[in-house]
Amino acid sequence: MDAHRLVRTGVVAAAGAAVLLALAGCGGGPGGAAPRPAGGATPSPAATPAAPPSPSSSPYASAPPAAAGPADGSWVGLTGGKPVSVTVKKGHALVLAEAHVCQGTARGTAPVALTLTCDDGYTARTEGTASTERGKLVVTWADGTKDTLTKATAS
């Protein structure tokens, strides 16, 4: 598989993961719509929750929307021969690396501080800083891993 195909595959994977993460907050899960009883009847007021979940129940609710900065966008590349994708937008960050999906906050503009959590307990890319250097995004993670990524473009 050539590098261009690998990068395109990473972009498609990043886009798919972003859509899945966005949709995960919708529907019948916590904070979503209550399931309807059999027969399609609307639940009685007693059957609906008294109050919606607190905004502080999400670990990402504390990240204020941020203005677009130089790190905003989708970035892809290879680190150690393995694809890595980082997406930063409006104070939020998504990382796909080594078959792990991590999401969290992106704060600041130069450098951007990334604070992420991974559902599977992966910790190598959970704390780091990102800055743009000569048109590339360079992310240095707390464990010493360094990703140098190129801005993804739609083809």
N, C-alpha and C positions, 0 to 999 in steps of 0.2 A: 504494500500500500504506500503510495507516494505521500510526501508531506502535505501537498495541497489537498488531497482527498481526506487525509487525516484531520486537517484543520476544518474543512467543510463538514465532516462528520461531527467534530466537536461543536461547531456552531449549531448544527441541527439538534444535537443532544442538549445543548444549553437552552435553546429555544423551547424544546419539548419539556425539559425540567422546569423552566420558568412557568410555562402554561400549567403544568401539573401542580406546582406549588401555589399558583394563584387560585386554581380551582379547588385545592384542598381546603381552603377557608370557606367555601360555599357549601350549602346543602345541609344534610342532617347531622353533622357532627356537632361538637360543643360550639355553642354560639351561632349555629346555623338554624335553619327552619326546623320546627318540630315535625316529626313524622306524622302523616295523616293516618287516622284509624281506617280499618277496612271499610270499603264501601265509599270512600272519598269524602266522608262527612268532615266538616270543619271541627277541630277540637273545641271543647267548651273552654271558657276563660279559666276555669279551675284547673284544666289540664295543661295550660301553657305556663311557662316559667314566670315567676313574679317579676323578675328583673333580668335584663341581659347581663352577660358576664362583664365584669369590670374590664376596662381597657388595659389595666395593669396586669391582666392575666396572661398577656402575650409578652414574651421576652423582647419582641421587636417594637412594641408600642412606644417605648421611650425614645426611639430615634426620630428626631424631628425631620420633616421633609427638608431636603437641602437643595440649594440651587445647583445646577449642572456645573461640574468642574472638569478639569482636564482628564480625570480618571474615569468619568462617566462613559458607559458604553459596554460593549462585550469585547473581551480580549481572549485570544486563544494562542496556544503554543505547545511545545513539548518540553518537558523537564525530565531528564533521565530517560528519554525515549518514550515517555508516557504523556498522553494528551492532558492538558490542563485548560480549564476555562474559568474566567472570572468575569462576572457582570456586576457593574456598579450603577445604581440609578436612584436618585432622590433619597439618599441616606440609607439605602439598603444594598446588600451585597449577596451574591450567590456564587459559590465555587463548586466546580465539578472537577474532581481529581482522584485518580486511583480508584475509580468506581464508587466514590463517596460523594454525597450531595450535602453541602453545608451552606447555611444561610444565616444572616444576621445584619449587623449595622456597619455603615461606612460613614465615618465622621471626619470632618476637616477637608481641606483641599490640597495642601502641599506640606507634608504627605497626608494621605488618607489613612486613618486608623481603621483597620478591619477587626471586628469582633464577631466571631461566628460560632454556631453550634452545629453538630452533625448528629442526625438521628441515630446513627449506629455506634456512637462513642468514639469515632475517629478524632484524633486530637492534633495531628501534625499541622493542619492548616486552619487553626481556629483563632489565632492572634497574630496580626502582622501589620505592616505598613506598606502602602502602595504609592508610587510616584511615577510620573511620566518622565522619561529620559530619551531624547532623540526619537520621539514618535513611538516609543514602546512603553508598556506598563511594566515596571519592575516591582515585584512584590517580595518583600523579605519577611519570612515567617519567624516566629519566636524560636522555633526549633533549629533555625539556621538554614532551612530550605529557601532557595531563591528561584522564583519564576520570572522569566523574561518573556513577555507576551506581546503579540501584535494585534492591533485593532481589527476586529472581525468586520467584514463587509459582506453585504448580501450579493449573491451572484445570480 
